[in-house]
Amino acid sequence: MSKSPVLKPFSLSLGTPTGWTGVVAAASTIPGILISLPVASLSDIFGRRRFLFVAGVLFASAPFLYLLIDMWWQLILVRFYHGFATAIFVPVAEASIAELFPGKRGERISLFSSATCVARVIAPVLGGYVLFVTAVDFRLLYLYVAVPGVTALITALPFLLGRRRSVVRGRVNTGEVATRIFHGWRSIVSDRRVLLVSSVQACLYYAYGSIEFYLAGYLLEVVSMNDFLTGILITSIMAVGIFARPYMGRLSDKVGRRPIIVLGLLVSGLPLLAVPFSTDFWLLMLLMGALGFGFACVTSSSPALISELAPKELVGTSMGFLDTVMDVGQAIGPIISGLILAASQHYTGIFLSVACLLLLSGIFFFLSNVGK
């Protein structure tokens, strides 16, 4: 809700220069690239709970900082601060789930991911309603944003501050911790299987970042579809993923990760070949549903597979590495797709290039011996 639909109009109301609006949008994703891996690695050493507590404090405190903003550059700083909450929370939470449910990692991590997606679907609707009934009162909206943040922290406190087993005993030697972290990074990066799975995830989020950003433009400008139907089509991608992900995660627990990942990449890529040649709403709805199902297949299996490939003591590090690579893929997707659009002056090049990337990734992963 802090991002959609309030962020852009709020930034414009502060007089943000056009050239800086993209920085405002991207500010919260930068921490994910910077600290997901280091924090996840530290959680392997010091335990998960203290980092989940820090993430909870960030989620609860960040909304109140928006109330103090009166200049556009301050919004960038607050968005950057807010981004640390997700950058810490997601990889550490996924590592915790992987450890708690070793035999059901695909299903349980997928349930966690679907829960976050449910919130992402609901939040823009609530945010838009709050702006509507308050006559676009941005500060009141951020007070509403603070409610779930503070509530989540209070609800989690008994667990986060309860009795916990610390991985590190005795006096902490900074040099030893640094050595252990870098040794873990070297172990993960040198594992060809981890690199392959992470690359697949990066390709998927490259595609997601591109489609999320440019699909609306295609539907509005080329197909001449109205805003309401455009919103339905875009939302259908996430909606299908929400419901399909836990089931595909459970299936991957039973039949293996590789078949589900390959299926997801192929099912994601094939519809994109048809999108630039489709103008019928119902056909596009079918294609978007297939796309969402394909995304669900990959995202239900790749985090679980990464946690299984990594040594037990490096589960957090593996999750942090996966999230970092994923963020890089999602960040560069719109940039490269924008260059393709500028060169071709048509959306066809974007959809076809993304489709080819996903299909080639699926074929390459199928030929590998990873995730049998």
Buried (B, 14 or more C-beta within 10 A) or exposed (E): BBBEBBBBEBBEEBEBEEEBBEBBBBBBBBBBBBBBBBBBBBBBBBBBBBBBBBBBBBBBBBBBBBBEBEEBEBBBEBBBBBBBBBBBBBBBBBBBBBBEBEEBBBBBBBBBBBEEBBEBEEBBBBBBEBBEEEEBEBEBBBBBBBEBBBEBBEEBEEEBEEEEEEEBEEEEEEEEBEEBBEEBBEBBEEBEBBBBBBBBBBBBBBBBBBBBBBBBEBBBEEBEBEEEBBBBBBBBBBBBBBBBBBBBBBBBBEEBBBBBBBBBBBBBBBBBBBBBEBEEBEBBBBBBBBBBBBBBBBBBBBBBBBBBBBEEEBBBBBBBBBBBBBBBBBBBBBEBBBEBBEEEEEBBBBBBBBBEBBBEBBEBBBEBEBBE
